[in-house]
Amino acid sequence: MFKKILIANRGEIAVRVIKTCRRLGVKTVVVYSDADAGSMAVEMADETVYIGASPAAQSYLVQDKIIDAVRQTGAEAIHPGFGFLSENAGFAKRLEKEGIGWIGPNAHAIDAMGDKISSKKLAAEAGVSTVPGHMDLIKDTAHAVEISRQIGYPVMIKASAGGGGKGIRVAANDKEVEEGFPAVKAEATASFGDDRIFIEKFILEPRHIEIQVLGDKHGNCIFLNERECSIQRRNQKVIEEAPSPLLDPETRKKMGEQAVALAKAVNYDSAGTVEFVASGKDKGFYFLEMNTRLQVEHPVTEMITGVDLVEQMLRVAYGEKLKIKQSDIKINGWAVESRVYAEDPYRNFLPSIGRLKRFHPPAEGKVARGEVRLDSGVREGDEISMFYDPMIAKLITHGKDRDAALDAHGEALDRFHIEGIQDNIPFIAARRRFPIRCHRRPPPSARIGW
């Protein structure tokens, strides 16, 4: 096992990695910017290295500064967390050349899965169900209309390099394609520097299901069941749960086997997630994309399987064989996660930056008919910065079944006490199709169904 690693990230994911490293006896180095100088991660780490100004482009995204920090501290490997450099194949290649370990998948897998067009072609070749669509170059708007007619409306127009809900339009007719295609192309160029577009069938009554996979450097790969992430706002996940209420054992097995087949096709050797869109009507499912990193919502998988995904990432990066077999993976109860953000649901979710004058989250442990886990990188008195994602915490609850997990979640939401900034807890608690039992007053927007 590694003796010392560097965490090239911040906030709750840095704290999350540190906790596992402490348990394993691995020393940690945390890099930090001006905004994070007094953060919880900096306080918890064994060593810290200052890497620059608050904007990520001047600190967390500067590869030279990260590598210099490795050299200064003698760290053996880098854990990238999620976001920032976590899916940067060029960075992974550079580390390999410089003899620095990378606690993530190999650069080839990141490259292959990072492009939505090429990944869909690879998925089809690996026998994975894919959404009917056109993956090749689309010349212009007229060509886009022609393709959309061939596929059959409704269709989804998507940026090949897209992510985070950007570069997506749904079109129900020719006129909407004529308007949507140039808009997506412009957004793709502005957001990703890549204007390639593809068009695919839009699935009615869609459900967002993702399969957690785990591979090693010896050709072994397993799947750790599924998470459902269908409750979203503006294509951003709000609430996740595991397992999915939609899937039966047969569909789960088919999905998992296809996810493993795709992972093996690119020699995947870390934790990763294969995302599918499933139809609520017939449980048919189709490949969306593969995320070649640890997901924000990984705790719900950990809660129902008992597998520490960060630990497994460390072990396989060090070269160990997976000791977990597919037959070892069970479903133990139900887990639900919600993301508590510093944003105001009464003012169209405007970010709410400032100091946490009071931050009393629910205590971890038994609550109602379940148990609480809290992943957070902040404390009372910390500043919610304008420079980074405004997530305050991830609330995870686990119970013997879905009702127990939801009851515990509602009780835990009621126990949050936050002052100094606005939070989205009333919005989380008020979802009609996800009836968490909580007594906070819902915002007006909560009256709108998903």
Summary of the structure (lengths in Angstrom):
residues: 450
radius of gyration: 21.5
end to end distance: 45.4
largest distance: 60.1
contacts: 1594
relative contact order: 0.11
helix: 35%
strand: 29%
